[in-house]
């Protein structure tokens, strides 16, 4: 599933950030990848993948109406699947 959305390079960077975080390093990496659904106004700015569950990605998720300024952004996890 990851191959359809992410290049191997981007996924490797997400996993590296996740491994650093899991090792206890206090990091605040910039987004590695931006995913969006233009028809639904949802955007994800993803920074890391959980090394224990590589399908689980972390980042800023905005599931609101981004173009109207009514979004509800939150930090959290999303399933790549």
For each residue, the residues with C-beta under 8 A, 3 or more apart:
1: 4 5 55 80 81
2: 5 6 11 54 80
3: 6 8
4: 1
5: 1 2 35 80
6: 2 3 10 11 14 33 80
7: 10 11
8: 3 11 12
9: 12 13
10: 6 7 13 14 32 33
11: 2 6 7 8 14 15 49
12: 8 9 15 16
13: 9 10 16 17 32
14: 6 10 11 17 18 32 33 46 47 48 49 57
15: 11 12 18 19 48 49 51 54
16: 12 13 19 20
17: 13 14 20 21 27 29 32 47 48 49
18: 14 15 21 22 48 49 50 51 58
19: 15 16 22 23 51
20: 16 17 23 25 27
21: 17 18 24 25 27 48
22: 18 19 50 51 52
23: 19 20
24: 21
25: 20 21
26:
27: 17 20 21
28:
29: 17 32 47 48
30: 47
31: 34 45 46 47 59 60
32: 10 13 14 17 29 46 47 48
33: 6 10 14 45 46
34: 31 43 44 45 46
35: 5 43 44 46
36: 42 43 44
37: 40 41 42 43
38: 41
39:
40: 37
41: 37 38 63 64 65 66 67 71
42: 36 37 61 62 63 66
43: 34 35 36 37 61 62 66 71
44: 34 35 36 57 59 60 61 62 78
45: 31 33 34 59 60
46: 14 31 32 33 34 35 57 58 59 78
47: 14 17 29 30 31 32 58 59 60
48: 14 15 17 18 21 29 32 57 58 59
49: 11 14 15 17 18 54 56 57 58 80
50: 18 22 53 54 56 57 58 77
51: 15 18 19 22 54
52: 22
53: 50 56
54: 2 15 49 50 51 80
55: 1 79 80 81
56: 49 50 53 77 78 79 80
57: 14 44 46 48 49 50 77 78 79 80
58: 18 46 47 48 49 50 75 76 77 78
59: 31 44 45 46 47 48 75 78
60: 31 44 45 47 73 74 75
61: 42 43 44 73 74 75 76 78
62: 42 43 44 66 71 72 73 74
63: 41 42 71 72
64: 41 70 71 72 73
65: 41 68 69 70 71
66: 41 42 43 62 69 71
67: 41
68: 65
69: 65 66
70: 64 65
71: 41 43 62 63 64 65 66
72: 62 63 64
73: 60 61 62 64
74: 60 61 62
75: 58 59 60 61
76: 58 61
77: 50 56 57 58
78: 44 46 56 57 58 59 61
79: 55 56 57
80: 1 2 5 6 49 54 55 56 57
81: 1 55
